Amino acid sequence: MRLCSYPLSSLLPLLQSPPRPLLHRCRLSALSADGGAAPRRRLSTDGPASQPVIGQDSVEVLGHSYPRDDFTNVTPKILAKVGRNLHNQSHHPLWLIKERIKAHFYSAYAAKRGNPLFSVHDNLSPVVTVEQNFDSLLIPPDHPSRKRGDNYYLNRNTMLRAHTSAHQRELVRSGLDAFLLAGDVYRRDEIDCSHYPVFHQMEGVRLFSDIELFSAVQNGEELSLFESRGRRTPQKQEAHSLEAVKLLEFDLKQTLTRLVTHLFGEDIEVRWVDCYFPFTHPSFELEVRFQGDWMEVLGCGVMEQQLLDSAGAGDKAGWAFGLGLERLAMVLYNIPDIRLFWSQDERFLKQFRVQHIQQPVCFQSLSKYPPLHNDISFWLPESEDGRESFIENDFYDLVRSIGGDLVEKVSLVDEFMHPKRRKRRLLKDER
């Protein structure tokens, strides 16, 4: 694997705490290559002084204690991010994107009395049950997204949410018909400039009754959201009438086209791509043409009626969408590396202290240090009972635990199988 650094440029000062010995030597080499001393102000991804505790028998986070078991795989580095809530820190780039989306929905959609139609929920705990994160969204028990290797589990029943959709059912059950939801989410992932184990999502949900959906349609009182003895097709669910789905799809696409036009400008070109999600059908991805290429911006679709039935809203139908705040901010503000969002360096933060949330910002790089490369080779342990003995995300977590955000990228360079010992060796390159 190759450990690489976004030209260690913006990333060399990324840690306030001193690195461990191996990476410390790399850091000194980078400094001597440029002939300068380390800057006094450094980018930091360290959390508050009081850290969550991973004990022998329990994990303590956000004031609660959770018993450990064989599924516990959360690390101190990850738990240190819980509670940082970058999306709620005033004039942080993620906060700016969230506020721009929120302001758009507030101004474009109003209830009958003139107050905002969409409520906003951006401070819900990221600690959720496995049932909330998967079962409430109709994700099957054998679905690959549940794998321990892809998620951060406190124990078999509790985890750090992998998506903000984990709260959809509880918000619908509380009686909400239109809401925006934002928060930090956690997934074990590879190491490079566009992936990070903690990122931030924002999503929206809109539900309609018969009267609301068909009120503007001629003879709308004769139409219904549902049909009996229907069948599922690529265009609709078995419970929905085709008329209802077409209106829901139109409203969804019109709403999201307005949103991306608000974010990217009136001249932005968009297209819709059919896709699959367990909790919506039909489902779509919205892509925009940006700098000559098509870029996926968000996923969306008509909510599965079974999900609404379980939340006590079986007399309504609706749509939902979800997007990544980092992805939008990196594009709109020209931020080259996802780890920079965790910076506490004043040189980074002050670039986003704008007078108005709609004000354009173009990020300016902070450092000119060159990248450093290190190759690491190791033998893989033998498999037990035919089970996979090596999970790449385990190695990525180990690298993050030791090197923190100083390591930009890990890539596989070579793989070797010993002809006699039948053991496999990997060569990884680290920057």
Buried (B, 14 or more C-beta within 10 A) or exposed (E): BBBBBBBBBBBBBBBEEEBEEEBEEBBEBBBEEEEEEEBEEBBBBBBEEEBBEBEEEBBBBEEEEBBBEEBBBBBEBBBBBBBBBBBBEEBBBBBBBBBBBBEBBBEBBEEEEEEBBBBBBBEBBBBBBBEBBBBBBBBEEEEEBBEBEBBBBBBEEBBBBBBBBBBBBBBBBEEBBBBBBBBBBBBBBBBBBBBBBBBBBBBBBBBBBBEBBBEEEEEBEEBBBBBEEBEEEEEBBBBBBEBBBEBBBEBBBEBBBBBBBBBBEEEBEBEBEEBEBBBBBBBBBBBBBBEEEEEBBBBBBBBBBBBBEBBEBEEBBBBBBBBBBBBBBBBBBEBBBBBBBBBBBEBBBEBBEEEEBEEEBEBEBBBEBEBBBBEBEEEEEEEEEEEEEEBBBEBBBEBBEBBBBBBBBBBEBEEEEEEEEEEBBBBBBBB
